[in-house]
Amino acid sequence: MEEDVRSTLNDNINNFSNSNNTQSISRPRAPGRVLAYASLCLISAAIGGLSTIAAIPYIYPTSTVAPLQTANSSFTQVANYTTDQTIYPVAQIAKNVGPAVVGVANFQTGRSFSGKSALQEVGSGSGFIIDVKKGYIATNNHVIEGAQKITVSLSDGRTLEAKLIGADPRTDLAVLQISDTTNLTAVELGDSSKIEVGQSVVAIGNPGGDEFARSVTTGVISATNRTLNLQGVASYNLIQTDAAINPGNSGGPLVNYQGQVIGINSVKYAETGFEGMGFAIPISDALPTIQQLIASGVAKHPALLVSTDDQYNTYAKTNNKPQGAYISAVTLNGPAAKAGIQQGDVITKINDTLIQNSSDLVRELYKNKVGDKVTLTYIRDGQTKQAEAVLGELAST
């Protein structure tokens, strides 16, 4: 699961196909990489004719977030929402938050019309300023993935080259920095753990690039705790909104009516016949990774160091077997191996939480810290067993 490794299932399940319905998921990636998942349209940098790659089950937990203060950052999370806070009209929210929203352009080497190699803009997305003193900008990893050069367009018309501080594909987050911090505006960060279904929200971003910079759309929180089997956003219980989300909005803020950022817009459901289904990463869940990226340039996650294959779930349903996370490979001397977990085992619980697929497995793991001890319940040869594992570490690269 934590490694990009896929092992073949045993002979009993070779003929079964993946049951996770991942055909509805897609994500823009580097040029020339393709996957067949088309129903979910990522609202990111719409990288021209770029194709997509398959989702892998990396999950990020819902976690309690302390005030955000690091050695390298001067921004903090605001207090929890209270009923006596001012509710602003949309026009005021756009006026307050809009200047903090930026356009992000991804440049990669390509062939010009003359046939020469040159840096070309292959996609664009959005971001928002989180620290005016140090010029930090939060965005999605898929917006800047593969970039050889990144530029940021500000509300005052400036276009600046940005430095990549750190990126984490497993949580689809990245932090950029601009050196010119003159007259910047930063967002206020809210507490996404306090949001409610039906709550009004505003999405701000750059759909289609700078031509439509800082477009404002409104809607409500349609649902919380949504999960999608798509790399990066599969790491969260997502916020679903009917505020219009379009290609280029990725990395932009989802804002409550107190003018506070509660989410990072990341995904749109684009199947024919469906309207108003966008998804955002909850800001409170994103902050720990943002902290790590600012502090060290990498994000570190607790890990069992195994690979999984959810093809098992089709086999299990057909043969009336328990659902779980099928272990297709185990890293030698890793935490799972030391606990006695083997290829072919099916993990059904982490501590007391039921596990029905690989996404559940990692989501529960990420609720812990590196070095924590967890109890694994698993099935081997039809028998239920338990083992204790001390979680290892998996860092973004």
C-alpha positions in Angstrom: 0.0 0.0 0.0 2.6 2.5 1.0 4.9 1.3 -1.8 3.9 1.6 -5.4 4.1 -2.2 -5.7 1.5 -4.6 -7.0 1.8 -8.3 -6.5 -0.3 -10.9 -8.3 -3.1 -12.5 -6.2 -2.9 -16.2 -5.5 -4.4 -18.7 -7.9 -7.8 -18.5 -6.2 -8.5 -14.9 -7.2 -6.5 -14.3 -10.4 -9.7 -14.2 -12.5 -11.5 -11.5 -10.6 -11.4 -7.8 -11.5 -11.0 -4.8 -9.2 -14.2 -4.1 -7.3 -13.4 -0.6 -6.1 -15.2 1.1 -9.0 -12.1 3.1 -9.7 -13.1 3.5 -13.3 -14.9 6.7 -12.2 -11.7 8.4 -11.1 -9.1 10.4 -13.0 -6.2 12.7 -12.3 -4.0 14.9 -14.6 -0.4 13.8 -14.4 2.8 14.2 -16.3 2.6 14.0 -20.1 2.2 10.6 -21.8 0.8 8.7 -18.8 -2.7 7.2 -19.2 -5.4 5.6 -17.2 -8.9 4.6 -18.1 -10.7 6.3 -15.3 -12.8 9.1 -16.6 -15.9 9.7 -14.5 -14.2 11.8 -11.9 -12.6 14.8 -13.4 -9.9 16.4 -11.4 -10.3 20.1 -11.2 -6.7 20.8 -11.3 -4.2 22.0 -13.7 -5.9 20.9 -16.9 -2.7 19.9 -18.5 -3.7 20.2 -22.2 -4.2 16.8 -23.6 -2.5 15.1 -20.8 -3.9 11.8 -19.7 -4.4 10.3 -16.3 -3.1 7.5 -14.1 -4.7 5.1 -11.8 -5.5 5.8 -8.2 -3.5 4.0 -5.5 -4.9 3.7 -2.0 -2.9 6.2 0.0 -5.2 7.5 2.8 -4.8 10.5 5.1 -6.6 10.5 8.5 -9.1 12.8 10.0 -7.0 14.2 12.8 -7.2 16.8 15.6 -5.0 19.7 14.7 -3.2 21.9 17.1 -2.6 25.6 16.3 -0.2 25.7 13.3 3.1 27.1 14.4 6.5 25.9 13.1 10.0 27.1 13.2 9.7 28.2 9.5 6.2 29.6 9.6 4.4 32.5 11.2 0.8 31.6 10.4 -1.7 30.0 12.8 -5.1 28.3 12.6 -8.0 30.5 13.7 -10.2 29.7 16.7 -13.2 27.3 16.2 -16.3 28.7 14.7 -18.8 30.2 17.2 -22.3 31.5 16.5 -21.4 35.1 17.3 -18.9 35.3 14.5 -19.8 37.8 11.7 -21.4 36.3 8.6 -20.2 38.2 5.6 -22.1 38.7 2.3 -20.4 36.9 -0.7 -19.3 40.2 -2.1 -17.3 41.0 1.1 -15.8 37.5 1.2 -14.7 37.8 -2.4 -13.1 41.2 -1.6 -11.4 39.9 1.5 -10.2 36.5 0.3 -9.8 37.1 -3.5 -6.5 38.9 -3.2 -5.0 35.9 -1.4 -5.9 33.5 -4.2 -3.2 33.0 -6.9 -2.9 31.3 -10.2 -0.2 28.6 -10.5 1.3 27.7 -13.8 3.2 24.4 -14.5 6.0 24.6 -17.0 7.7 21.6 -18.5 10.1 21.0 -21.4 8.3 20.4 -24.7 8.8 20.8 -28.5 8.1 24.2 -30.0 6.7 24.8 -33.5 10.3 25.2 -34.6 11.1 21.7 -33.3 13.4 23.0 -30.5 13.0 22.0 -26.9 11.7 24.7 -24.6 9.8 25.2 -21.4 6.1 25.5 -22.1 3.1 25.9 -19.8 1.4 22.5 -19.7 -1.2 23.2 -17.1 -2.5 25.7 -14.6 -4.3 25.6 -11.2 -4.9 27.7 -8.2 -3.4 28.3 -4.7 -3.7 30.6 -1.8 -1.3 32.6 0.3 -0.9 31.3 3.9 2.0 33.4 5.1 2.6 37.0 3.9 5.9 37.4 5.7 7.6 34.4 4.1 5.5 34.1 0.9 4.2 30.6 1.5 1.4 29.3 -0.8 -0.6 26.2 -0.4 -1.8 24.2 -3.5 -2.4 20.7 -4.7 0.5 18.4 -5.6 -1.1 17.5 -8.9 -1.1 21.1 -9.9 2.7 21.3 -9.9 3.6 17.7 -10.4 6.5 17.3 -12.9 7.1 21.0 -13.1 10.5 22.2 -14.1 9.4 25.8 -13.5 6.5 27.2 -11.5 5.1 30.7 -11.8 2.5 32.4 -9.6 0.1 35.2 -10.8 -1.0 37.6 -8.1 -4.2 39.7 -7.9 -2.2 42.9 -8.5 -1.0 41.7 -11.9 2.4 40.5 -10.9 3.7 37.1 -12.2 6.5 35.7 -10.1 8.6 32.6 -10.3 7.9 30.3 -7.3 10.1 27.8 -5.4 8.8 24.4 -4.5 9.2 24.0 -0.8 7.8 20.5 -0.6 5.2 18.2 -2.2 3.5 15.1 -1.0 1.6 12.9 -3.6 0.1 10.8 -0.9 -1.9 13.7 0.4 -2.0 15.7 -2.8 -0.5 18.8 -1.1 2.3 21.1 -2.0 3.8 24.3 -0.6 5.3 27.0 -2.8 7.2 30.2 -1.9 7.7 33.5 -3.6 10.6 35.8 -2.7 8.8 39.1 -3.3 6.4 39.5 -0.3 5.4 43.1 -1.1 1.7 43.8 -0.4 0.6 40.2 0.0 -2.7 39.2 1.5 -3.1 35.9 3.4 -6.2 33.8 4.0 -7.7 33.1 7.4 -7.7 29.3 8.2 -10.8 27.9 9.7 -11.6 24.6 11.5 -13.1 22.1 9.1 -13.9 19.7 11.9 -16.8 22.0 12.8 -18.5 22.2 9.5 -22.1 21.1 8.9 -24.1 19.8 6.0 -26.1 22.6 4.5 -23.6 25.3 5.5 -23.0 28.0 2.9 -19.6 28.1 1.2 -17.7 30.0 -1.4 -15.2 28.6 -3.9 -12.5 30.9 -5.3 -10.0 30.0 -8.0 -8.8 30.2 -11.6 -10.9 28.0 -13.7 -9.4 27.9 -17.2 -6.3 29.9 -16.1 -5.6 33.6 -15.6 -8.4 34.7 -18.1 -10.9 33.8 -15.4 -8.7 34.5 -12.4 -10.3 34.6 -8.9 -13.7 33.4 -10.1 -16.2 33.2 -7.3 -18.9 30.5 -7.0 -21.3 29.7 -4.2 -23.1 26.7 -2.8 -23.5 24.6 0.3 -21.7 21.7 2.0 -23.5 18.8 0.4 -21.9 16.1 2.6 -18.9 15.4 4.7 -16.8 12.3 5.1 -16.8 11.3 1.5 -14.1 9.0 0.3 -12.7 8.6 -3.3 -10.3 6.0 -4.4 -8.0 8.5 -6.1 -4.3 9.0 -5.2 -3.9 11.9 -2.8 -7.6 12.7 -2.1 -8.1 9.1 -1.1 -6.1 10.2 1.9 -9.1 12.1 3.4 -12.7 12.2 4.4 -13.6 14.8 1.8 -16.0 17.7 1.9 -18.6 17.5 -0.9 -20.0 20.8 -2.2 -22.3 21.9 -5.0 -20.4 25.2 -5.4 -19.2 25.1 -9.1 -15.8 23.6 -9.4 -14.0 23.6 -12.7 -10.6 22.7 -14.3 -8.1 25.1 -12.9 -9.8 25.5 -9.5 -7.6 22.8 -8.0 -5.6 24.2 -5.1 -8.0 27.1 -4.5 -9.8 27.7 -1.2 -13.3 26.6 -0.1 -14.4 29.4 2.2 -17.1 29.6 4.9 -19.3 32.7 5.4 -16.9 33.9 8.0 -14.3 34.3 5.3 -12.2 31.4 6.6 -10.7 28.7 4.5 -12.2 25.3 5.4 -11.0 23.3 2.4 -8.8 22.9 -0.6 -10.7 22.3 -3.8 -9.4 19.3 -5.6 -11.9 17.1 -7.5 -15.0 17.3 -9.6 -17.4 14.5 -10.4 -18.0 14.9 -14.1 -20.0 11.9 -15.2 -22.8 12.7 -17.7 -26.0 13.6 -16.0 -24.4 14.7 -12.7 -24.2 18.3 -11.6 -22.7 20.1 -8.6 -20.5 17.4 -7.2 -17.1 18.9 -6.2 -14.8 17.7 -3.4 -12.4 19.6 -1.2 -9.6 18.4 1.2 -10.6 19.5 4.7 -8.1 22.2 5.8 -7.7 20.8 9.4 -6.7 17.5 7.9 -4.3 19.1 5.5 -2.5 21.3 8.0 -0.2 18.6 9.6 1.2 17.8 6.1 1.6 21.5 5.3 3.4 22.0 8.5 5.8 19.2 7.7 6.4 20.4 4.2 7.3 23.9 5.5 9.5 22.6 8.3 11.5 20.0 6.3 10.3 19.8 2.7 9.0 16.3 3.1 6.0 14.7 4.8 6.3 11.6 6.9 3.5 9.1 7.4 3.1 6.1 9.7 3.3 2.9 7.7 3.1 -0.9 7.9 5.2 -1.1 4.7 3.0 -3.5 2.8 1.3 -3.5 -0.6 -2.4 -4.4 -1.0 -4.6 -5.5 -3.8 -8.4 -4.8 -3.7 -9.1 -7.4 -6.4 -9.6 -9.6 -3.4 -12.8 -7.9 -2.6 -14.5 -9.1 -5.7 -13.4 -12.6 -4.9 -14.5 -12.3 -1.3 -18.0 -11.1 -2.3 -18.4 -13.9 -4.8 -17.3 -16.6 -2.4 -18.8 -15.2 0.8 -15.5 -14.3 2.4 -14.8 -11.5 4.8 -14.0 -8.1 3.3 -10.6 -6.7 4.2 -7.2 -5.4 2.9 -5.5 -8.2 1.0 -1.7 -8.1 1.5 0.0 -8.7 -1.8 3.6 -7.9 -0.7 5.4 -7.3 2.6 8.6 -5.3 2.9 11.4 -7.3 4.4 12.1 -6.3 8.0 9.3 -3.8 7.9 6.8 -3.3 10.7 4.3 -5.8 9.2 6.9 -8.4 8.5 8.2 -8.1 12.1 4.7 -8.6 13.3 4.4 -11.8 11.3 2.1 -10.5 8.5 2.6 -12.5 5.3 1.6 -12.2 1.7 -1.9 -13.5 1.3 -3.1 -12.4 4.7 -6.3 -10.2 4.8 -6.3 -7.5 7.5 -9.9 -7.0 8.8 -9.3 -4.7 11.7 -6.8 -2.0 13.0 -7.3 -1.9 16.8 -11.1 -2.0 17.1 -11.9 -0.4 13.7 -13.3 -2.6 10.9 -11.2 -2.6 7.7 -13.0 -3.5 4.5 -10.4 -2.4 1.9 -7.0 -0.9 1.5 -8.2 2.6 1.8 -9.7 1.9 5.2 -6.4 0.3 6.3 -4.3 3.3 5.6 -6.8 5.8 6.8 -6.8 4.1 10.2 -3.0 3.8 10.2 -2.7 7.5 9.5 -4.7 8.3 12.7 -1.6 7.1 14.5 2.0 8.4 14.7 5.3 6.8 13.6 6.3 4.5 16.5 2.8 3.8 17.7 1.8 0.2 18.4 -1.4 -1.0 16.7 -3.3 -4.3 16.9 -3.9 -6.0 13.6 -6.7 -8.5 13.1 -6.2 -10.6 10.0 -7.3 -13.8 8.3 -4.9 -16.5 7.2 -6.0 -19.8 5.8 -9.6 -19.2 7.0 -8.5 -18.6 10.6 -8.7 -15.2 12.4 -5.4 -14.1 14.1 -4.1 -11.0 15.8 -0.6 -9.4 15.9 0.9 -6.2 17.3 2.9 -3.9 15.0 5.0 -0.9 15.7 4.4 1.6 12.9 7.3 2.6 10.7 7.8 5.7 8.6 7.2 6.5 5.0 8.4 9.8 3.7 7.4 11.8 0.5 10.1 12.1 -2.0 
